[in-house]
Amino acid sequence: MVTSEIAPADARDTGPRPGSPLWGYLTAVIVVGFAALIAAQVRLGTGDLADATRTPLFWMLSVLVVLGELRPVMVSSSTAVGGTPTSAMFTFAVLMHYGLPTAALMQAVAVVVSGGLHRRAWHRVMFNMGQVTLACTAAAVAFAAFGIHPRPDAPWTPDGMDIPALALAAFAYFVVRAALVCSAVALHERKPVLRVVKASIGPQALVYGALLGLAPLVAVVMSHSSALVPLFVAPLAAVHFTATLSLRRDHQATHDGLTGLPNRKMLILRTMEALAEAREHERVGLLLLDLDRFKEVNDTLGHPVGDRLLQLVAHRLSHSVRPGDVVARLGGDEFAVLLPSIRDAHAAKEVASRLRVALTQPVRLEGMTFDLDASIGIALYPDHAPDFELLLQRSDVAMYLAKEHRTGVEFYVADKDRNSPERLSLLGDLRLAIESGDLDLHYQPKVRLSDGTVEGVEALLRWWHPLRGPVSPVEFIPLAEQSYLMREITQYVIKKALAQAGRWWEAGIGVPISVNVSARDLLDSNLPEQLEAGLKEFGLPVDAIRLEITERVLMTDQAYIADTIKTLADMGVHLSLDDFGTGYSSLVRLQRLPVSEVKIDASFVRRLAESADDEQIVRSIVDLVGSLGLRAVAEGVESLEIATILREMGCPAGQGRWLAKPMSATETAVWLRSRLSPAFVARAVDQVRLAPH
């Protein structure tokens, strides 16, 4: 990075650690640079300097150099490139016209003024003074090689014959600044010098070439009509404005608007660079980070407070990584951290642990204190993945492992990857099974606990794989939910359930069938149309089908699903809330959702006879649901004892293997006929009791 800065301004930077390579390097440049500056001033003498300061041109040039130092030309948003100070043009013109002492002094003063106004760290200001003095000294030596020794009392004006001297001096000036600054950046960011040079030298060389190429024209104008010198500000201002506008557009395209962090596009570019430049025995790490309980803050205090929290998180993350690491926001409350050069897995975990420590510091917003935490997944190159896409995918897998196990930090483990070759093969087989109609439906009845009569059946998907045998829904449904197949599966199940309902209703078995749908299905505006067309095709009333949605729907932004749910409710389709009690539902959202039934999750019901806490939870849910005018259904009724407790609580209905196990369509029809027979119904009316399964 060829600029007047060691690196972009960084509030974390309190100076290099004494004794470190960077500290030694900066100290050496500062000492040598200041020695050169003092030697030049001694050589000039106070008399000549006093004479120079009496001329308006001296002060005019001093102001232009300071302004140029304050307003560098930014040619790239990359932190490795930085900006090129336009003061170089005027400094080089002063160097060839008045000599080294005057040019070095003007530039040193400009660096101090700029550093003070921008509040840069003292070691940066001192280093920048040293490196620019050494660059001016190198250019002066090049001029001296051609016998050119300008002084304030004997100014030099170039002409056409001096092009070789000008070219050599400009080259020496640029090379010294480039070498000194790139070396500092390499030590600061722990990168090879050649890697830094490669990333920055091209854009900077173009800008420096233009600025130093114009300097001889400034010197000529100075000697003939100094009043015209300020006219050079106009083209510089135009260049600065154009570059700034271009940079702003580039920044908007590659950075997140809310936090100012790099976005996915920039993360991809920086990761590809790191992978291409990775050396043998060197690893590249990608950390994916997701905030825990962030949605609670958003739901409780609103999106503006949530946005402020994300900005605070971005600040903490940026100030907790090493120089050269990249913190990016991928969207929502998901962030990524790229470690371009990492020693091993242990070092990567140290960075992740440091990030979690920074985030767990209490946050105070709107007069409230929040305790944040995060789940972090880590994937390393080349250990876990050879490219960016796989690194991101596998760090995502690791992050969900950290969430699932509540460990905070996890590395990628191939055996637990749902996107492993085996899982992808299973996904392909699932697609073929859908197309060929090889997925089957079993049905589990829902029974009234007071008398054992049937209220309906739930359609449960079953898959018999030709090679693997029976594949559990626990294995293939989560896989489908992460892919494009979930919508196809929902459409498949609805069509198959409606067809079965049509056959049963035609045979006099008028029992409604419940079908599970996901939050993603409710985003599909075609769902009501599919149901309406299916009911019409099989000649069924709307009561023949019911939809069960998981409690997670309450945690989504209901604005996106409201239209679909309203359309279904207007059609008369009954909605049931499944797995209630496992999420973090709010009563307000539950009241707003037009459900008629709430199913209590089996994890609570199964432990009713063993756990007083679970009994209290179930009792509270039954009372709550009843108070809202809804019907409660207990899942997981596995024994007579549990059924009896539920009935005594006042729970209207239940579902479980003790009441009736999942059965094929044929078995279900036989079971339903027995429960719908006049003899059974009459017995249920005469004797209100639980029927054995």
C-alpha positions, -999 to +999 in steps of 0.1 A: +000+000+000+018+031-012+002+058+009+011+082+037-005+057+061+010+025+075-025+010+073-061+024+074-069+043+105-077+018+132-091+026+166-077-006+180-041+004+172-023+015+204+011+010+188+033-020+180+044-041+209+079-030+220+105-055+208+083-068+180+096-068+144+071-041+135+083-020+164+119-024+154+112-016+118+092+016+126+118+028+150+145+024+124+126+043+097+117+070+122+153+074+134+169+074+099+141+097+085+145+123+113+183+122+109+179+129+072+154+157+079+177+174+105+207+170+083+189+187+054+178+216+076+213+221+089+227+221+054+201+247+043+208+270+072+184+292+090+192+323+069+181+307+036+150+292+052+141+326+066+145+342+032+123+315+016+095+320+041+093+357+032+079+349-002+041+344-008+049+314-030+064+295-001+032+299+020+010+292-010+029+259-016+028+250+021-010+253+021-013+233-011+009+205+004-011+204+036-044+203+017-031+176-006-021+155+025-055+159+039-073+148+008-057+117-007-070+102-039-087+069-030-084+045-060-098+014-043-118+004-012-093-023-006-075-018+027-043-031+011-043-003-014-052+028+006-050+064-007-024+084-026-019+119-012-021+146-038+005+165-018+031+144-037+027+166-068+035+198-050+062+183-027+080+170-058+077+204-075+091+221-044+119+195-043+131+203-079+125+240-075+138+248-040+156+217-031+154+189-005+154+209+028+124+230+019+104+201+004+111+178+033+102+204+058+069+213+041+059+176+038+068+170+074+046+198+086+018+186+064+020+151+078+019+164+114-011+187+106-030+158+088-022+134+116-035+158+142-067+166+124-074+129+117-063+119+152-038+093+140-016+074+165+017+091+172+038+062+158+019+065+125+026+102+122+063+098+131+067+069+106+050+089+079+073+118+085+103+095+083+093+076+052+083+107+032+116+124+042+136+094+030+116+094-003+124+131-009+161+123+000+162+095-026+148+119-053+173+146-043+202+120-047+189+112-082+189+149-091+224+153-077+236+125-100+227+148-129+244+178-112+211+194-101+213+211-067+184+235-063+183+260-033+158+287-023+182+313-035+190+294-067+158+277-078+159+252-107+134+250-135+133+218-157+132+218-195+129+192-222+165+181-218+160+171-182+135+143-187+160+115-177+168+133-144+131+139-138+122+102-145+150+088-123+141+112-094+103+103-097+111+066-098+134+069-067+107+088-048+080+063-056+101+032-050+113+043-016+078+052-004+064+019-018+092-002-003+090+015+032+052+014+034+046-020+020+072-035+044+053-018+073+020-032+061+034-067+057+047-067+093+015-051+106-008-077+089+017-106+091+018-110+053+047-115+029+060-083+014+055-095-021+019-102-014+013-067-002+032-052-032+012-073-056-021-061-041-012-024-041+015-015-066-006-013-097-033+013-088-008+033-068+018+034-096-008+049-120-018+077-096+018+085-085+028+085-122+002+111-130+010+133-099+048+132-103+044+137-141+026+169-135+051+182-109+076+195-135+047+216-150+041+231-115+077+239-112+077+257-146+046+277-136+063+286-103+093+301-120+072+321-146+040+331-128+035+318-093+000+333-092-011+306-116+000+277-094-034+274-075-050+266-109-036+231-105-060+226-077-090+225-101-079+193-120-068+177-087-102+184-072-119+169-103-098+138-100-104+136-062-142+140-067-143+114-095-123+089-076-143+095-044-176+090-063-162+058-079-150+046-046-184+052-030-201+032-056-175+004-052-180+005-015-217+003-017-214-027-040-190-045-017-201-034+018-231-038+040-251-006+043-261-009+079-227-019+095-202-008+069-186-042+070-177-061+038-206-081+023-207-115+007-193-102-025-162-087-009-158-118+013-157-140-017-130-118-033-109-117-002-112-154+004-102-162-032-072-140-028-062-157+004-067-192-011-046-183-041-018-169-020-018-195+008+016-211+013+024-246+021+017-255+058-005-224+060-042-225+066-070-202+057-099-201+082-135-191+077-157-186+107-194-183+104-211-166+134-248-164+143-262-144+172-282-163+198-315-147+210-312-118+186-347-123+174-360-118+209-345-083+209-360-075+175-394-087+185-393-070+219-378-036+211-383-034+173-360-033+143-344+001+149-330-012+182-321-044+165-301-024+139-282-006+166-274-039+182-261-052+149-239-021+145-225-027+180-218-063+172-200-053+140-179-029+160-170-055+186-161-081+160-139-057+140-120-047+171-114-083+182-097-098+152-061-095+141-048-070+115-055-084+081-085-105+091-118-097+074-151-094+093-182-095+069-219-094+074-238-119+053-273-108+063-296-107+093-276-116+124-251-137+105-215-126+102-184-142+088-147-138+098-120-147+073-086-156+087-063-153+056-034-169+073-038-191+104-013-215+119-035-244+129-070-253+142-060-243+177-052-208+166-085-205+148-104-216+179-085-190+199-098-163+175-133-177+178-131-178+216-119-142+216-149-131+194-174-148+218-158-131+248-162-097+231-198-104+223-208-117+257-200-083+273-234-069+285-251-045+261-272-016+273-299-003+249-331+016+255-324+015+293-322-023+292-292-047+296-289-076+272-266-106+274-256-117+239-239-149+228-231-164+195-226-198+179-195-200+157-187-227+131-151-230+117-139-245+085-103-246+074-085-247+040-072-272+030-084-295+058-121-291+052-126-275+018-107-265-013-127-233-023-149-206-009-183-222-016-174-253+003-157-234+031-189-213+036-211-244+034-190-263+059-186-235+083-224-232+082-227-269+091-202-264+120-222-234+132-254-254+134-236-281+153-225-254+178-261-243+181-275-278+184-249-289+210-248-254+227-210-255+227-205-221+213-177-231+189-175-262+166-152-273+138-166-289+106-171-327+110-178-346+078-198-373+095-224-348+107-227-329+074-261-331+059-246-321+026-221-349+026-220-371-006-241-397+012-267-371+021-267-357-014-272-391-028-301-396-005-316-363-017-313-375-053-331-407-044-358-387-026-364-367-057-368-399-078-392-413-052-414-382-055-414-384-092-422-421-093-448-419-065-429-443-042-436-423-010-464-437+010-488-422+036-496-438+070-523-425+092-525-420+129-560-413+145-567-385+168-591-397+195-614-379+220-602-388+254-636-387+271-652-415+250-626-428+225-645-416+194-625-405+164-619-368+156-596-373+126-564-388+113-529-373+107-511-382+074-475-393+081-450-397+053-432-430+049-404-440+025-392-475+017-359-471-001-351-500-026-316-504-011-316-489+023-350-502+033-372-479+055-358-444+058-370-425+089-387-391+083-363-377+110-336-384+084-351-372+051-376-345+061-348-321+075-328-328+044-358-319+022-364-287+043-330-275+034-335-280-003-359-273-032-378-306-025-399-295+005-425-278-016-428-308-039-432-331-010-460-309+005-478-309-028-473-347-031-487-354+004-517-330-001-526-346-034-522-382-020-541-373+012-570-358-007-572-388-030-574-411+000-600-388+017-620-390-015-621-428-014-629-429+023-657-403+021-672-422-009-672-453+013-689-435+041-658-429+062-661-391+066-630-385+087-609-354+081-572-359+073-546-335+087-514-327+067-483-310+080-471-279+062-440-258+070-436-221+072-420-222+038-452-238+024-472-209+038-451-185+018-464-203-014-494-183-025-505-213-047-512-235-016-548-224-013-554-229-050-539-264-048-562-273-019-593-258-036-586-276-069-580-309-050-612-307-030-631-300-062-614-328-081-623-355-055-657-340-046-648-333-010-660-306+015-635-283+029-638-302+063-621-331+047-586-316+050-569-299+079-534-283+079-510-286+108-483-259+111-454-260+135-450-235+163-419-221+145-444-203+123-451-180+152-414-170+153-414-159+116-425-125+103-462-132+099-465-104+074-451-127+048-476-156+055-506-135+065-522-135+030-519-173+026-533-179+061-562-155+055-571-171+022-571-206+039-592-193+068-617-177+043-619-210+025-629-227+059-597-248+062-590-256+098-555-249+110-538-267+139-507-256+157-483-285+160-455-292+186-467-264+209-444-257+238-411-263+222-406-227+209-409-192+222-443-183+211-460-151+222-497-151+232-503-120+210-491-139+179-510-170+189-542-150+192-536-134+158-531-167+140-565-182+130-559-217+144-587-238+159-565-264+176-532-266+195-513-298+197-491-302+229-457-315+221-451-352+229-418-344+248-439-330+277-468-355+275-446-386+276-432-375+310-465-366+326-464-396+350-428-390+359-422-353+361-442-328+382-427-300+362-439-315+329-474-321+344-476-285+354-465-273+319-491-295+302-518-284+326-509-247+320-510-252+283-544-270+284-559-241+306-543-214+284-555-230+251-590-234+266-591-198+278-583-187+242-613-206+229-591-232+212-590-270+214-560-288+229-547-322+216-520-340+235-494-359+214-474-388+227-502-406+246-483-438+253-501-454+283-534-456+301-519-436+330-510-407+307-544-408+291-562-408+325-541-378+337-549-359+305-586-366+308-586-354+344-568-322+333-596-315+309-576-321+277-602-329+250-583-352+227-551-371+223-529-389+198-503-416+205-495-453+201-516-464+231-547-448+215-538-459+179-505-465+161-497-451+126-513-475+101-514-480+063-545-467+045-560-502+044-555-508+082-567-474+090-599-480+070-606-511+090-598-494+123-620-464+114-650-486+104-649-502+138-648-469+156-675-454+134-699-484+137-733-477+153-725-502+181-693-484+191-709-450+189-738-461+210-715-476+236-695-444+237-726-424+244-738-448+271-705-453+288-681-423+287-648-440+290-614-444+273-615-470+247-585-495+245-565-494+213 
